[in-house]
Every structure is written in structure tokens, then in C-alpha cells.
Amino acid sequence: MLWYEKGGSGTRVILLLHGLGATSGVWAGVQRVLNERGIGRWISPDLSGHGRSAVLRQYSVGSFAAQLAGLVQAESELFVIGHSLGAYLGLALASRWFGVDVRGVLAIGPKISWPPADVQAAHELATRPVRWYSNSEEAWNRYRRVSGLEAGIAPADEWLRHGVTQSAEGWRLSQDARTFQVAGAPFDSLVAGAKARLVLARGEHDPMVSTSELQAYSPDAQEITAVGHNAHVENPDEIVRLFGTL
């Protein structure tokens, strides 16, 4: 089961796709700006293996995209704003291989360079057993660290929604560690296959990707000043402005 929330009004639909390890809560600010400006309807899912959504037997860009396509197949005016992993999934959906017609993708902070050591480290994380915490504070502190949502970036709980789960064993991160299997997907082929208007962007202080890397795929790649990897959390107004260029 894929959990999602939705809001806004109109025929235009904006699919908001979070990054690896996060949840749909990271779009709280963007959702507010979209609502205030009456730009369209929005749909924010928790990706499989994250938040409230069910786990998959195996994770890949294709398996994520296939599930998401089922959410939006009936939409005729579809756009995507995707962050990090969500940017990859937006590009995959824009290929038309999954039966949906995406008109535009705003891709924020996708990691493009995947040295073998980075891929190996991610795949090792995918094999780690669940780590349980004895109290919620420890679990939430860990979630903030792994998601990059430190208190200075995301002070309110709304950005953290359902990043942590409680059960009889204690507290744990909601993310299924096996989602790290997706690391190392080929960005170049996804960009080449996208049949939609594309805007690439990154935060000025994002350590995951450089502006020059983005410009290799789009000369007009955008740099969002004074923010880091989670630009959509730090400056939602600028994200919606960039979306308007689509």
C-alpha cells in the first residue's frame, strides 16, 4: 500500500516526491505555498519503504516509479517536483514507460556522481538489521541526522511526520534500510529518456551535487542561494517560483 495525502484544487496536478530516508512531511512548506497561490492540486506520497507506506520485496527506480504511476494514471495535466531520489523518480515517470504523461519535472538536488565506494557503502547499509531505540528522543534525533533535517533547518515536527515508528520492540526509523538498494542508478539515461520540460536545481551549499554537474545536463541549471541539500524545506517559496518556470 502506498500512503499519500493530497490538497489544492484545479486540473493541474503536482506530484511531490521526497528523497531517500525522508517522508512526505518535508513538503509541508511547499504545500502551503501551492495552496496560497492556487497553483493546482498536489499529491504527496510516502515512497514505499518510508513513512506510512508498505515495504517492497526489492527496491529500484523502476519499482518505485511503477507504484507511483498507479497514483496518477488518470491525471491529464501532471507535473513532478522531486528531491534527490524523488528527482530520479520524476525523470523515470517522464519517460512514458510507466503509462503516464508528465509535462514537466523540477528536479532538486539529485546526486549524479556515484563512485564505486559510494555505491558499495549504500548497498552495505541496505543489509543492516533494524536498529531499535529505547525512547522516542533517541529515535527522532537519529532520524534528523540521517534525513538532514536538523533543528536549524526543520524546527517544527510537521517536516518530520512519520519518520519514526513505535512498536512492541521500541522505537525505530520508519525507513526500510533495503531502500538503499536504489543507490547508483544511471542519471544520464534517465535524463536522456525524459519526455518533458526539465528544470534542474540545487541548494548553494548542497554537498551531494555541484552546479557544474547539473549544467552538464542542463546549461540553465538553477542554484538556490543560502540553502543546502534540503532546499525545499529551507526555501519553499523559491521552489514554487522555479516550478512556475515549467
Summary of the structure (lengths in Angstrom):
residues: 246
radius of gyration: 16.8
end to end distance: 30.7
largest distance: 51.7
contacts: 842
relative contact order: 0.18
helix: 37%
strand: 19%
